[in-house]
Amino acid sequence: MEEEKIRKGRRIVVAVDESEESMYALSWCLSNLFSDNTDSETNTLVLLYVKPPAPVYSSLDAAGYLFAGDVIANIEKYSRDLCNSVMTRAEEVYRDFNAGIKVEKKVGSGDAKDVICIAVEKLEADMLVMGTHDYGFLKRALLGSVSNHCTKHAKCPLVVVKRPKNY
């Protein structure tokens, strides 16, 4: 007979990116799922940021010119800076809410929809919260929808938060 893991509290993963929609979803999560009535110290908020996949570099670009090492270094630096910027914005959202919340920061790399679904399973998340850009039919068909993919493939309950137009 397998031993069941007993864990106190919940692990709530919030997918964050540079958009206002994801920051609103984080704010919504804090207001609705980490209320003053719950024992916040036993609950864990996991901020998950997914960097776009690193491009495959070649010493030659499409035109046959050599890439300088500093170009590649600048691209990687931009990716790190963007990640730091997103996490800093997320900190500003949760910092004033409640000092008792345990926060973990996770960064993945790859296709966001796949990385998020894999991460919630590995992190044993009790819930996933994410924002939606609310693209129309055509944009969603062309660009795809991360939240739509996660509703079908995430191994935990999912809340998709729509940002009000006046926010």
Long-range contacts (C-beta under 8 A, 24 or more apart in sequence): 7-124, 8-42, 9-39, 9-41, 9-42, 9-43, 9-44, 10-42, 10-43, 10-44, 10-126, 10-127, 11-43, 11-44, 11-46, 11-123, 11-124, 11-125, 11-126, 11-127, 12-43, 12-44, 12-45, 12-46, 12-125, 12-126, 12-127, 12-128, 12-129, 13-46, 13-48, 13-116, 13-119, 13-120, 13-123, 13-125, 13-127, 13-128, 13-129, 13-156, 14-45, 14-46, 14-47, 14-48, 14-90, 14-128, 14-129, 14-130, 15-48, 15-49, 15-50, 15-112, 15-116, 15-128, 15-129, 15-130, 15-131, 15-146, 15-150, 16-47, 16-48, 16-49, 16-86, 16-87, 16-89, 16-90, 17-49, 17-50, 17-86, 17-112, 18-82, 18-85, 18-86, 18-89, 19-131, 19-133, 20-163, 20-167, 21-131, 21-132, 21-133, 21-134, 21-161, 21-163, 22-130, 22-131, 23-89, 23-90, 23-93, 23-131, 24-131, 24-161, 24-163, 24-167, 25-129, 25-130, 25-131, 25-161, 25-163, 26-90, 26-93, 26-94, 26-129, 27-93, 28-129, 28-161, 29-129, 29-159, 29-161, 30-93, 30-94, 30-97, 30-98, 30-101, 31-97, 33-127, 33-129, 34-97, 34-98, 34-101, 36-98, 40-98, 40-100, 40-101, 41-100, 41-101, 41-102, 43-101, 43-102, 44-102, 44-103, 44-104, 45-94, 45-101, 45-102, 45-103, 45-104, 46-103, 46-104, 46-105, 46-106, 46-123, 46-125, 47-87, 47-90, 47-103, 47-104, 47-105, 47-106, 48-106, 48-107, 48-108, 48-116, 48-119, 49-83, 49-86, 49-87, 49-105, 49-106, 49-107, 49-108, 50-107, 50-108, 50-109, 50-110, 50-112, 50-115, 50-116, 51-79, 51-82, 51-83, 51-107, 51-108, 51-109, 51-110, 52-79, 52-109, 52-112, 53-109, 53-110, 53-111, 54-79, 54-109, 83-107, 112-146, 113-144, 113-146, 113-149, 113-150, 113-153, 116-146, 116-150, 116-154, 117-149, 117-150, 117-153, 117-154, 117-155, 120-154, 120-155, 120-156, 121-154, 121-155, 121-156, 125-156, 126-156, 126-157, 127-156, 127-157, 127-158, 127-159, 128-154, 128-156, 128-157, 128-158, 128-159, 129-158, 129-159, 129-161, 130-158, 130-159, 130-160, 130-161, 131-160, 131-161, 131-162, 131-163, 132-160, 132-161, 132-162, 132-163, 134-162, 134-163
